[in-house]
Amino acid sequence: MDETIKNEIVVLGRKAHGLTESAYRWHGSVRGDPGWTEKQRILLADMALHLLQTALKDGELSADELKQNLYAILTVSEQFIPDCGLKATADQFYAR
């Protein structure tokens, strides 16, 4: 990937990440509230942005960070597609 494009993606990713985390913090819903699903969607977006940052970080790709990112994404996604066993798959990252 061209370094200029990569840097632009990283900068935009940081901005998106900051906005997403702010939106999550300010969302007042708790589990069981009508807005809980929306808050979880924001959390999923936040986890995806963490994955973006991990993938584009300079140097070797950290297997531990990648596992953490994927674990979080699969765990949060479980509630949206519960019949796929995503949480069980996520748990396998740390079972070894």
N, CA, C and O of each residue as an XYZ file, in Angstrom:
384
protein
N       0.852     -1.166      0.000
C       0.000      0.000      0.000
C       0.902      1.234      0.000
O       1.926      1.279      0.681
N       0.504      2.200     -0.759
C       1.231      3.465     -0.813
C       1.238      4.110      0.581
O       0.200      4.181      1.239
N       2.404      4.576      1.023
C       2.567      5.123      2.377
C       1.667      6.331      2.622
O       1.154      6.503      3.728
N       1.471      7.164      1.612
C       0.617      8.345      1.753
C      -0.834      7.933      2.008
O      -1.509      8.497      2.869
N      -1.290      6.965      1.266
C      -2.669      6.470      1.444
C      -2.810      5.819      2.814
O      -3.785      6.051      3.528
N      -1.827      5.004      3.168
C      -1.860      4.342      4.477
C      -1.949      5.378      5.590
O      -2.771      5.241      6.497
N      -1.119      6.407      5.534
C      -1.138      7.448      6.562
C      -2.479      8.169      6.618
O      -2.965      8.504      7.699
N      -3.072      8.405      5.458
C      -4.381      9.065      5.431
C      -5.448      8.183      6.076
O      -6.295      8.670      6.825
N      -5.402      6.896      5.782
C      -6.347      5.959      6.398
C      -6.157      5.939      7.914
O      -7.132      5.938      8.665
N      -4.908      5.924      8.360
C      -4.620      5.903      9.795
C      -5.176      7.160     10.466
O      -5.796      7.073     11.526
N      -4.958      8.324      9.856
C      -5.453      9.584     10.428
C      -6.984      9.576     10.486
O      -7.571      9.924     11.510
N      -7.617      9.184      9.395
C      -9.085      9.136      9.378
C      -9.606      8.082     10.348
O     -10.638      8.279     10.990
N      -8.891      6.965     10.453
C      -9.278      5.918     11.396
C      -9.221      6.401     12.834
O     -10.103      6.095     13.636
N      -8.165      7.170     13.159
C      -8.056      7.729     14.512
C      -9.218      8.668     14.813
O      -9.790      8.638     15.902
N      -9.556      9.499     13.835
C     -10.671     10.436     14.026
C     -11.977      9.668     14.205
O     -12.753      9.963     15.114
N     -12.221      8.690     13.348
C     -13.435      7.874     13.453
C     -13.469      7.133     14.784
O     -14.527      7.015     15.401
N     -12.326      6.638     15.225
C     -12.249      5.913     16.484
C     -12.609      6.823     17.657
O     -13.372      6.435     18.541
N     -12.059      8.025     17.656
C     -12.368      8.981     18.724
C     -13.853      9.334     18.757
O     -14.462      9.395     19.825
N     -14.424      9.565     17.584
C     -15.851      9.895     17.515
C     -16.718      8.722     17.971
O     -17.723      8.908     18.657
N     -16.321      7.533     17.587
C     -17.087      6.336     17.962
C     -17.023      6.102     19.464
O     -18.040      5.801     20.088
N     -15.843      6.236     20.046
C     -15.736      6.044     21.495
C     -16.508      7.114     22.253
O     -17.097      6.824     23.295
N     -16.517      8.336     21.754
C     -17.319      9.394     22.392
C     -18.801      9.063     22.317
O     -19.528      9.219     23.297
N     -19.243      8.611     21.164
C     -20.656      8.259     20.998
C     -21.047      7.137     21.959
O     -22.134      7.160     22.538
N     -20.159      6.159     22.126
C     -20.441      5.050     23.036
C     -20.535      5.537     24.478
O     -21.454      5.166     25.208
N     -19.580      6.370     24.881
C     -19.578      6.877     26.265
C     -20.828      7.703     26.563
O     -21.369      7.638     27.667
N     -21.282      8.471     25.590
C     -22.422      9.349     25.821
C     -23.766      8.647     25.640
O     -24.806      9.207     25.985
N     -23.755      7.446     25.111
C     -25.011      6.704     24.933
C     -25.438      6.178     26.298
O     -24.698      5.429     26.937
N     -26.614      6.562     26.740
C     -27.037      6.258     28.103
C     -27.659      4.898     28.339
O     -27.970      4.568     29.483
N     -27.850      4.107     27.318
C     -28.543      2.828     27.489
C     -27.718      1.819     28.275
O     -26.488      1.803     28.217
N     -28.431      0.988     29.002
C     -27.841     -0.158     29.688
C     -28.587     -1.405     29.214
O     -29.671     -1.314     28.637
N     -27.989     -2.567     29.470
C     -28.605     -3.821     29.018
C     -30.083     -3.864     29.430
O     -30.434     -3.601     30.580
N     -30.924     -4.198     28.470
C     -32.358     -4.278     28.716
C     -33.123     -3.046     28.259
O     -34.337     -3.108     28.063
N     -32.431     -1.931     28.089
C     -33.080     -0.711     27.590
C     -33.372     -0.850     26.094
O     -32.715     -1.624     25.399
N     -34.362     -0.096     25.602
C     -34.662     -0.135     24.166
C     -33.471      0.283     23.282
O     -33.347     -0.203     22.158
N     -32.612      1.157     23.765
C     -31.480      1.623     22.975
C     -30.227      0.776     23.084
O     -29.195      1.125     22.510
N     -30.298     -0.344     23.818
C     -29.120     -1.168     24.043
C     -28.514     -1.698     22.736
O     -27.294     -1.709     22.571
N     -29.368     -2.131     21.819
C     -28.866     -2.667     20.550
C     -28.075     -1.612     19.790
O     -27.029     -1.914     19.217
N     -28.565     -0.386     19.783
C     -27.842      0.699     19.116
C     -26.472      0.914     19.764
O     -25.476      1.104     19.066
N     -26.427      0.886     21.080
C     -25.158      1.066     21.784
C     -24.189     -0.063     21.440
O     -22.989      0.174     21.296
N     -24.697     -1.281     21.309
C     -23.851     -2.411     20.957
C     -23.337     -2.300     19.522
O     -22.231     -2.750     19.225
N     -24.124     -1.709     18.640
C     -23.661     -1.471     17.270
C     -22.515     -0.469     17.265
O     -21.559     -0.613     16.502
N     -22.612      0.542     18.114
C     -21.514      1.509     18.242
C     -20.266      0.800     18.762
O     -19.159      1.048     18.282
N     -20.447     -0.081     19.743
C     -19.324     -0.845     20.287
C     -18.689     -1.718     19.205
O     -17.464     -1.821     19.137
N     -19.497     -2.337     18.372
C     -18.984     -3.162     17.283
C     -18.160     -2.316     16.309
O     -17.095     -2.741     15.861
N     -18.648     -1.130     15.989
C     -17.891     -0.221     15.116
C     -16.558      0.146     15.768
O     -15.528      0.198     15.096
N     -16.581      0.398     17.068
C     -15.356      0.721     17.796
C     -14.357     -0.429     17.703
O     -13.169     -0.203     17.475
N     -14.828     -1.647     17.877
C     -13.943     -2.810     17.801
C     -13.372     -2.970     16.389
O     -12.215     -3.356     16.222
N     -14.180     -2.676     15.387
C     -13.701     -2.745     13.998
C     -12.600     -1.714     13.754
O     -11.644     -1.981     13.026
N     -12.735     -0.549     14.358
C     -11.706      0.478     14.213
C     -10.427      0.096     14.945
O      -9.333      0.453     14.508
N     -10.554     -0.624     16.051
C      -9.361     -1.159     16.722
C      -8.635     -2.134     15.778
O      -7.406     -2.136     15.698
N      -9.409     -2.950     15.075
C      -8.817     -3.891     14.118
C      -8.106     -3.129     12.996
O      -7.009     -3.513     12.590
N      -8.710     -2.074     12.504
C      -8.086     -1.243     11.477
C      -6.738     -0.710     11.953
O      -5.750     -0.754     11.221
N      -6.709     -0.209     13.180
C      -5.464      0.329     13.724
C      -4.405     -0.756     13.895
O      -3.227     -0.526     13.621
N      -4.818     -1.922     14.342
C      -3.881     -3.034     14.490
C      -3.316     -3.438     13.130
O      -2.112     -3.659     12.994
N      -4.180     -3.533     12.134
C      -3.764     -3.983     10.801
C      -2.795     -3.009     10.138
O      -1.917     -3.425      9.382
N      -2.947     -1.726     10.414
C      -2.123     -0.724      9.734
C      -0.947     -0.219     10.566
O      -0.205      0.659     10.127
N      -0.779     -0.768     11.755
C       0.343     -0.367     12.604
C       1.656     -0.753     11.925
O       1.760     -1.818     11.316
N       2.649      0.115     12.035
C       3.965     -0.175     11.463
C       4.586     -1.398     12.137
O       4.308     -1.692     13.300
N       5.415     -2.091     11.400
C       6.112     -3.254     11.937
C       5.321     -4.534     11.737
O       4.358     -4.589     10.972
N       5.756     -5.552     12.444
C       5.103     -6.865     12.375
C       3.684     -6.788     12.928
O       3.412     -6.052     13.877
N       2.798     -7.547     12.330
C       1.429     -7.648     12.834
C       1.470     -8.463     14.124
O       1.965     -9.590     14.135
N       0.950     -7.895     15.204
C       0.951     -8.568     16.495
C      -0.172     -9.610     16.547
O      -1.352     -9.273     16.449
N       0.214    -10.865     16.699
C      -0.779    -11.937     16.794
C      -1.672    -11.742     18.016
O      -2.874    -12.000     17.953
N      -1.095    -11.288     19.125
C      -1.885    -11.083     20.339
C      -2.923     -9.977     20.145
O      -4.079    -10.136     20.539
N      -2.516     -8.861     19.540
C      -3.478     -7.778     19.292
C      -4.555     -8.227     18.321
O      -5.731     -7.914     18.510
N      -4.168     -8.955     17.289
C      -5.132     -9.453     16.318
C      -6.137    -10.390     16.992
O      -7.336    -10.307     16.729
N      -5.656    -11.273     17.853
C      -6.550    -12.166     18.598
C      -7.527    -11.361     19.451
O      -8.720    -11.661     19.481
N      -7.025    -10.342     20.141
C      -7.887     -9.504     20.985
C      -8.956     -8.809     20.153
O     -10.124     -8.766     20.539
N      -8.549     -8.262     19.002
C      -9.503     -7.581     18.126
C     -10.587     -8.537     17.644
O     -11.777     -8.230     17.717
N     -10.168     -9.684     17.158
C     -11.131    -10.652     16.625
C     -12.035    -11.209     17.721
O     -13.230    -11.413     17.506
N     -11.460    -11.453     18.894
C     -12.248    -11.924     20.029
C     -13.364    -10.921     20.343
O     -14.522    -11.305     20.507
N     -13.011     -9.654     20.422
C     -13.992     -8.616     20.748
C     -15.071     -8.525     19.673
O     -16.259     -8.449     19.988
N     -14.666     -8.532     18.419
C     -15.632     -8.426     17.317
C     -16.584     -9.612     17.322
O     -17.796     -9.435     17.200
N     -16.050    -10.813     17.461
C     -16.907    -12.005     17.459
C     -17.828    -12.034     18.672
O     -18.990    -12.423     18.557
N     -17.320    -11.628     19.832
C     -18.124    -11.637     21.053
C     -19.287    -10.659     20.949
O     -20.417    -11.008     21.290
N     -19.031     -9.453     20.489
C     -20.104     -8.459     20.353
C     -21.071     -8.883     19.247
O     -22.279     -8.682     19.375
N     -20.559     -9.463     18.175
C     -21.407     -9.868     17.038
C     -22.357    -11.002     17.382
O     -23.394    -11.160     16.738
N     -22.014    -11.791     18.387
C     -22.839    -12.941     18.780
C     -24.295    -12.555     19.006
O     -25.200    -13.305     18.639
N     -24.527    -11.391     19.607
C     -25.905    -10.986     19.897
C     -26.697    -10.631     18.636
O     -27.928    -10.637     18.658
N     -26.006    -10.325     17.544
C     -26.682     -9.972     16.303
C     -26.924    -11.183     15.409
O     -27.876    -11.205     14.628
N     -26.067    -12.183     15.526
C     -26.248    -13.436     14.783
C     -25.969    -14.607     15.736
O     -24.931    -15.263     15.653
N     -26.927    -14.848     16.645
C     -26.704    -15.794     17.745
C     -26.593    -17.261     17.335
O     -26.076    -18.064     18.111
N     -27.048    -17.628     16.176
C     -27.071    -19.041     15.803
C     -25.804    -19.518     15.100
O     -25.775    -20.628     14.568
N     -24.769    -18.701     15.091
C     -23.536    -19.060     14.377
C     -22.407    -19.527     15.290
O     -21.366    -19.966     14.802
N     -22.592    -19.440     16.595
C     -21.556    -19.881     17.520
C     -20.322    -18.999     17.520
O     -19.207    -19.486     17.707
N     -20.512    -17.705     17.312
C     -19.365    -16.796     17.242
C     -18.609    -16.705     18.551
O     -17.379    -16.640     18.545
N     -19.307    -16.699     19.668
C     -18.635    -16.606     20.972
C     -17.784    -17.848     21.215
O     -16.674    -17.750     21.737
N     -18.293    -19.000     20.842
C     -17.518    -20.242     20.998
C     -16.261    -20.196     20.132
O     -15.195    -20.645     20.553
N     -16.389    -19.657     18.932
C     -15.226    -19.497     18.063
C     -14.235    -18.529     18.686
O     -13.030    -18.780     18.682
N     -14.740    -17.424     19.220
C     -13.877    -16.430     19.865
C     -13.127    -17.048     21.042
O     -11.938    -16.790     21.230
N     -13.811    -17.850     21.819
C     -13.184    -18.470     22.996
C     -12.009    -19.367     22.619
O     -11.104    -19.571     23.428
N     -12.013    -19.898     21.417
C     -10.932    -20.789     20.960
C      -9.607    -20.030     20.824
O      -8.540    -20.639     20.891
N      -9.664    -18.715     20.635
C      -8.423    -17.942     20.508
C      -7.577    -18.060     21.762
O      -6.349    -18.008     21.688
N      -8.215    -18.219     22.907
C      -7.486    -18.255     24.172
C      -7.486    -19.625     24.819
O      -6.973    -19.785     25.927
N      -8.054    -20.617     24.147
C      -8.118    -21.972     24.692
C      -6.812    -22.734     24.456
O      -6.573    -23.773     25.072
N      -5.983    -22.219     23.576
C      -4.752    -22.936     23.209
C      -3.582    -22.490     24.000
O      -2.477    -22.999     23.808
